[in-house]
Amino acid sequence: MADIFEVTGGKKLKGEITPQGAKNEALQILCATLLTEKEVVIHNIPDILDVNMLINLIGDFGVEVKKVAEGSYSFKAANVNLDYLYTEDYRNKAAKLRGSIMMIGPLLARFKRAFIPKPGGDKIGRRRLDTHFLGFEKLGAKFKFNNNDNSFSIDASELTGTYMLLDEASVTGTANIVMAAVLAKGTTTIFNAACEPYLQQLCKMLVRMGAKIEGIGSNLLTIHGVDSLSGTEHTMLSDMIEVGSFIGMAAMTQSEITIKNAQPHELGIIPDSFRKLGIQLEIKDNDIIVPYQRHYEIQTFIDGSVLTIADAIWPGLTPDLLSVILVTATQAKGTVLIHQKMFESRLFFVDKLIDMGAQIILCDPHRAAVIGINRSYKLRGIKMTSPDIRAGVALLIAAMSAEGVSTINNINQIDRGYQNIEGRLNALGADIRRK
């Protein structure tokens, strides 16, 4: 697939767009199919690189995978080949996909052992796996790390429920530990658990499969282990990161769009975070309408001081949207401090925005001050490279609002998280060409 976008900026968008299924939910839900030998049917699966790689990897284990409709697959893990764990093919594929880390919980729960190379993914800074591994250890798993090839071997001949306080409210860590605990002996209590909608979706699906989980939606989960799980059917949420990306895109390009099936009740403070930038939103049933706005003005704190927008664990603002919020602020009136607490390399893409004419001061690896130019001039098209999924879409938004033509290299990073993004946006009036 071509790896360059050529974007002609200045095009106004109009129409309706439907967000894809949630990428971050998909990676958890797909791994959970390994917990049972019964059939599990999943709907609204996004057709994106990371998810497709995980589906293929699950199939390589001998899981019977069938595409039953567009975006819908059935999985039957009745004949799992654990020997595949130790093949070079598995090592190569799992190392390219960070989501493969969430296969460990189900494998330990059902088959009592697992092996995984150090996972890949975005180059956005340090992403620890300690939460996953400490949780497994508390359940009774024993780890062995091989320094020569960065691989982990795990033995879990007997998992036993226990109390644990997670060192951080990691979404993937919580999901992994929950999947291991549902088949462990006794009761597991997880305090400081993540409670994102994606994690809630996983827990609700597991309950339908026969798991016993209390406290869903809170940061205190109690899991009573069961002997086995059955099959189920599950429909994934719309991707909240896409919804936020489309809001920012509409504002930056002075467009009027309707985001269908945005599921605003599942978005937490995302809509209000964009309203703080001065962006008007109309929520109508399950849709979000972003009207045309010539200008939008960043709010201040009550005492008049400069607004800070920072990521936080749910129900705070997801870090995956800070790149989009930052680029959207560049054409606003006013100033905002963007504080990316979780990843120390995620703001480095702002040098491209500065080259385009944005007024941004990178204070340190975690903070950037954006001085909005209030559309006093347009950003200019340049050549740039996408460093990660979310920065890639932020740069795409900037290019769509800019004057002239921009080229974005390394767009396979965008493909990892966004399904047919150029086709869907071109249908609204954008001019994006894959080269």
CORZI-V439609 format. One record per backbone hydrogen bond with DSSP energy under -0.5 kcal/mol. CO is the residue of the C=O (numbers start at 1). NH is the residue of the N-H. If there is no record, write none. Layout:
# CORZI-V439609
co->(CO CO)
nh->(NH NH)
This chain:
# CORZI-V439609
co->(3 3 4 5 5 6 6 7 7 13 15 17 17 20 22 23 24 25 25 26 27 28 29 30 31 32 33 36 38 39 40 41 42 43 46 48 49 50 51 52 53 54 55 56 57 58 58 59 61 63 64 66 66 69 71 72 72 73 74 75 76 76 80 81 82 83 84 87 88 89 90 91 92 93 94 94 96 97 98 99 100 101 102 103 104 105 106 107 107 107 108 112 114 116 122 124 125 129 130 131 132 133 134 135 136 137 139 142 144 145 146 146 146 150 151 152 153 154 155 159 162 164 164 168 170 170 171 172 173 174 175 176 177 178 180 181 182 185 186 188 188 189 189 190 191 196 196 197 198 199 200 201 202 203 204 205 206 207 209 211 212 214 215 219 219 221 222 222 223 223 224 232 234 237 238 239 240 241 242 243 244 245 246 247 248 249 250 251 255 256 257 257 258 258 259 259 260 263 264 267 269 270 271 272 274 274 275 276 281 282 282 283 284 286 286 287 288 288 289 289 290 296 301 305 307 308 309 313 317 318 319 321 322 323 324 325 326 327 328 329 330 332 332 333 334 335 336 336 337 337 338 338 339 339 343 345 347 348 349 349 350 351 352 353 354 356 358 359 360 361 361 364 365 366 367 367 368 368 369 369 370 370 372 373 379 382 384 385 387 388 389 390 391 392 393 394 395 396 397 398 400 400 403 404 406 407 407 408 409 410 411 412 414 414 415 416 418 420 421 422 423 425 425 426 428 431 433)
nh->(410 411 435 7 408 8 433 9 406 256 258 19 260 239 26 27 28 28 29 30 31 32 33 33 34 35 36 77 77 232 75 234 73 236 48 52 53 54 55 56 57 58 59 60 61 61 63 62 81 65 76 68 74 72 45 68 69 42 66 40 64 78 82 84 85 86 87 91 92 93 94 95 96 96 97 120 98 100 101 102 103 104 106 107 108 109 110 111 112 113 112 156 154 152 124 345 124 133 134 135 136 137 138 139 141 140 160 155 153 147 149 150 151 118 146 116 144 114 142 185 189 166 191 170 174 194 175 176 177 178 179 180 181 182 183 184 226 161 225 190 223 164 191 221 166 199 200 201 202 203 204 205 206 207 208 209 211 210 230 213 224 222 218 192 193 190 214 224 188 225 212 41 43 22 240 243 244 245 246 247 248 249 250 251 252 253 255 254 257 15 259 290 17 260 262 288 19 266 267 270 273 274 275 276 277 279 278 299 283 284 289 285 287 262 263 284 259 290 282 291 257 333 304 301 337 310 339 316 312 321 322 325 326 327 328 329 330 330 331 332 373 334 374 298 372 307 338 370 309 339 340 368 311 341 346 348 350 351 352 353 354 355 356 358 357 380 360 371 362 363 369 367 347 340 363 364 338 370 361 371 336 372 334 376 403 407 409 387 123 392 393 394 395 396 397 398 399 400 401 402 10 11 381 9 7 384 409 5 386 413 415 416 417 418 49 50 421 424 425 426 427 428 430 429 14 8 6)
